[in-house]
Amino acid sequence: QHYWYQMYIDDLPVWGMIGELMAPESKEGDEQAFIYTHREFTISWNHKRIIEINLKSSNAVPLKKGDTLQFTYSVRWESTSKSFSKRFDRYLDF
């Protein structure tokens, strides 16, 4: 099972994973809840306008009662030749 959230950046929808149930490497068959504690945003821009946003979730940490979690994020900016008028086209394909 996967757990997702949705947010908007410059009116563009962004979906990310909160966590999932998976078997730890040391114990096959026993599922445990994991939460992703790092988010990596890749933001593509053209002429000072945001064109596209991609989000990757990583660093799966076992979720245990009473644990303190530290969350981090990173942002990478990339230029693109895609025009502002075409920025929603990727969402229309679905």
N, C-alpha and C positions, 0 to 999 in steps of 0.2 A: 504494500500500500504506500502511496505517495501523498504528500501533503503540500499543497500549492497556495500561493497568494498572487494577487494582481495589484499593480499600481500603475500610475501614469506619470510619464516624464514628457513635458512639452506636448501634452495631449496624445502621446503615443502609448499604447498599452504595453506593459512589461509583465511577464509572468516569471515567477521564481519558485524554486522548491524550498520549503521549510525543512523538510526531513522525510524520512521513510523508515519502514520496518525492514530490517535485513538481518541475516544471520552473521554474527561476528566471525572473523576468520578462524578463531580458535574453537568455535562450537558450531558444527554444521547442524541444521535443522531447528535450532532455537532462535526464534526471531526476537530482535531487540529494537527499540526505538532509537534512531539516530537523528541528530539535528545538524544542519549545515551551518557552520559559523563564519564562513567567508563568502562574500559576494564580489564578483568581478563584473563591472559594467564596461562595455565597449560602446562608445558613443561616436557615431559617424556624423560628420558635419560637411556642409557645403555653403559657402558664402555667408558665414556667421549664422547659419540655421541648422538645427538638429534634424537629421534625415532618418537616422535609424539607431535603435538601441538594442543591444544584446546583453543578456545577463546569464552568467554561469555561477552556480552554487557549488562550493567545494568545502573540504575539510570536515567530513562527517565525524561527529563526536557522539559517543553513546550518551543517551539522555538518562541521567540518574537523579533521583530525588535528593535535593539539598546541594547539588553541585552548582558552582558559580561558573557561568560561561562568559567567554570574551568573544565578542563579535567584531569582525573587521570587514573592510571593503576596499576595493581599489577601482580606479577609473582610468580608462585609456581612451584618448581621443584620436580618431582617425579621419582623415579627409576622404571624401568620396566624390565621384563625378555624378552620382544620382541627383536628379533635380528635386527641388522641394515639392513640386506638383506630383511627383511619383512616390512620395514617401509612404503613402498608405497602400500602395499596390501589393506589398507582401502580405497584408492582412486580408485582401480580397481573394487571394488564391485558395483560402481555406473554406 
